[in-house]
Amino acid sequence: MKPKDPTAPKHAHYHEHDPLPPGLLPEDTAVASANECTGLMFTPPENDAQQEAYQELSPMAIPRREPGGRAHSKGCPGTGKRPEKRQ
């Protein structure tokens, strides 16, 4: 067997598998995933039923549609026609 080289770098212990100290994280949270944490949706609701279902599922504040209001755009903001041109 080859002897260990005393000049070789030593293994770094990052302690990523150590148990967390008590009280570090909140005891009870309503967040179950990254999407709920950020409030992002993969795709916007396509109709009123989907919008209402998402509002019931999510503990986050979801904007309410006013009756007779226009549907939200599926495009990104700022992608419309602009009078000025960027340089």
Phi and psi in degrees as a GROMACS rama.xvg file:
@    title "Ramachandran Plot"
@    xaxis  label "Phi"
@    yaxis  label "Psi"
@TYPE xy
-78.5769  133.89  LYS-2
-69.4543  150.742  PRO-3
-68.7715  140.862  LYS-4
-82.8904  118.556  ASP-5
-67.3368  -17.2067  PRO-6
-92.3086  -5.50479  THR-7
-67.7428  144.875  ALA-8
-63.4307  144.201  PRO-9
-85.4603  153.996  LYS-10
-67.1054  131.231  HIS-11
-87.1744  130.748  ALA-12
-98.6733  114.084  HIS-13
-94.5553  -11.8243  TYR-14
60.7862  30.9077  HIS-15
-70.9913  -17.2285  GLU-16
-103.949  3.84039  HIS-17
-70.0324  147.857  ASP-18
-66.4064  147.692  PRO-19
-76.0103  144.829  LEU-20
-66.8689  146.231  PRO-21
-62.6448  142.755  PRO-22
86.0678  -1.7688  GLY-23
-71.9353  -39.6189  LEU-24
-111.084  155.245  LEU-25
-61.5564  146.119  PRO-26
-69.2084  -42.5811  GLU-27
-132.534  118.424  ASP-28
-126.087  154.516  THR-29
-93.3551  -0.778453  ALA-30
-86.166  127.644  VAL-31
-115.992  -14.4539  ALA-32
-156.794  171.423  SER-33
-63.6668  -33.4939  ALA-34
-65.0289  -42.1378  ASN-35
-69.0306  -34.1588  GLU-36
-64.2881  -41.4848  CYS-37
-90.3328  -18.3883  THR-38
81.5988  8.33774  GLY-39
-79.2565  147.982  LEU-40
-115.935  143.266  MET-41
-62.1148  -46.1268  PHE-42
-137.241  147.535  THR-43
-70.4772  156.197  PRO-44
-61.4725  141.143  PRO-45
-91.7698  -18.7631  GLU-46
-149.877  175.919  ASN-47
-63.5897  -35.2647  ASP-48
-64.7529  -42.0026  ALA-49
-65.9545  -40.1302  GLN-50
-61.2961  -46.2674  GLN-51
-65.7114  -39.2851  GLU-52
-64.4352  -40.2945  ALA-53
-66.7207  -37.7231  TYR-54
-64.777  -34.0902  GLN-55
-72.8696  -36.515  GLU-56
-76.929  -36.418  LEU-57
-89.1526  131.414  SER-58
-78.0275  -8.99272  PRO-59
-80.1492  161.072  MET-60
-75.5988  114.001  ALA-61
-103.309  127.6  ILE-62
-57.3281  137.22  PRO-63
-90.4683  142.633  ARG-64
-85.9178  136.33  ARG-65
-74.4635  143.56  GLU-66
-58.0326  129.949  PRO-67
79.3126  2.69402  GLY-68
-74.1441  162.799  GLY-69
-78.0858  153.065  ARG-70
-72.1905  152.656  ALA-71
-70.9176  146.093  HIS-72
-71.8833  144.749  SER-73
-89.1534  -8.27399  LYS-74
-86.562  166.626  GLY-75
-76.3102  147.04  CYS-76
-64.7491  145.264  PRO-77
83.5476  8.55695  GLY-78
-96.5673  4.09763  THR-79
-76.5631  -177.304  GLY-80
-73.5153  136.412  LYS-81
-116.406  139.44  ARG-82
-69.0497  -34.1944  PRO-83
-94.6175  156.163  GLU-84
-107.781  139.024  LYS-85
-80.0234  149.899  ARG-86
